[in-house]
Amino acid sequence: MSERERLRIEVRPMGVALGAEIRGVDLAKISGEDFTDIHQAWLDHQVLLFRGQNLDDEQLIAFSRRFGELDWAPIQENGRRFVEGRPEIYIVSNVIENGVPIGSLGAGEAVWHTDMSYVPDPPKASMLYALESPPKGGQHRASSACTRL
């Protein structure tokens, strides 16, 4: 068995209309062939879940760029971005350090939303990379304006 066969990406559909879990890949060091498989899974399922990834900011940005040009994260209500030097990254967090939130939307303000729908040409996708999630709750739901059941 070749190394490529042993490390083959597995695509496991998660729902009736959309969503798939991708297994057998390290997003920090994917090949062009792996990305081709991931991109096709995204076209087929619209929402992808990758468990157990360990990416730094640069690796997250590099993987995201493989899908196309990145938009800058929106400026926060206080007029600043939360990741200095990384305008592509937007932090959603309920963590407060020294009396200051390290992110935004952390107290459940975004019950439902569409990312950046207010811009003339909205992004075709969003990446959500969880560093920490609660043992219960914290679900993320997705819907499609293109898919019918």
N, C-alpha and C positions, 0 to 999 in steps of 0.2 A: 504494500500500500504506500503510495507516494505521500509526502508531507501535505500536499494540496488536498488530497482526498481525506486525510486524517483531520485536517483543520477546516473542512467544508462548512460554510455558513448554513445554519438551519433557520428557516423562516416558519414560525408557528402562528397561524391566524388566531386572533383572540376574540373576535366578535363576529356578529352576523354581517354588519355593514362595513366596518373598517377596523384597522388595528392588527398589528402582528408583533410578536416578540422575536427578536433576532438573537440567535445564540451562536457561540463558536467564533467570536471575533473580538479583537482588542482594538478599539477605535483609535488608540494612540499610535498604532503602527499597521494600518491596513494597506493592502496592495491595491493596485488599480483594478484587478479582477474582483477583489472583495468589494470595492466600492461600486462596481458595476452591478453586482448582486444586490447590494444594499439599496442602490438607487432604484433598481427595478422593483424591489419589495416596497419601497416608498410609493412608487407610481401605482402599484397594485393595491396597497392597503392604506395609504394616506397618513397613517400614524404608526410610528415604530417605537418599540421599547427595547432598550439595551440595558440589561442588568449587569451589576458588578464592574462597571467601568471606573478607571482611576485616571482622570485627565487633569492636567494643569490648564491654566487659561490659554496658553499658546496652542496646546493640542486641541482644546475645544474649538477655538477659532479656526484652526487649520482643517479640522474635520468638517465644520460648518461650511467653510468656503468651498468645499468640494461640490456643494449643491449650487453654488453661484455666488455672486457678489452679495456682501452682507450690508444690511442697513445698520445705522447706529442706533443704539438703544435710546429710548425717549429720555429727555431731561426730566428729572424729578421735580416735584412741586416746590422744592427748596432751591431749584435752579442749578443743581449740580448732578454729575454722574457719580455712581458709587464705586466704580472701578477705574481709578486714575490710569490713564494711558491705554485703556481697553474699552473704547467707546461702543464696541459690539456687545458688551456684556452688561446685562441688567440684573441686579440682585433682588430677588423676592425673598424676604426673611422677616421673621418676627423677633429676631435677636436684637437686644439693645445692649450696647457697650458704652460705659461711661455716660449713661443717660441719653445716648444718641442711637437711633436705629441704624443698623448696618445695611439695611435694604429698604424695600418698599412693599406695600400691599401685604404685610405680614399678619395683619389682624383680621383677615378674612374679607377685606374690602372687595375683592374681585370674585364675587359669587359666580358670575358668568361674564365673559368678555370675548372679544375677538382682538387679537394682537394688532395694534397699529392700524385699525380699520379707518382711522380719521385722515390718513395721508392719501394723496391722489393715486399713488401706485403702491398699495399695501404689499408687504412681503409675501412670498409664496409659501413660506413655512416659518416655524419657530422651533428652536431647540430648548428643551427644559432639562437642565442637568442638576439633579438633586444631590447635594452634599450630605444633607441630613433630612430625614423625614420621620414623622411620629410613628410609633408602633401601631397606632390606630388612628384612623381619619387621614386627612391630608390627601384624599383621592384627587386624581386629575381626570377629568372627563373630556372627551373630544366629540365633536359633531362635524358633519359634512353638509355643505350646501350643494354638493354635486352628486351625492349618493342617495338613491332611493332604496328603501327596503322592499 
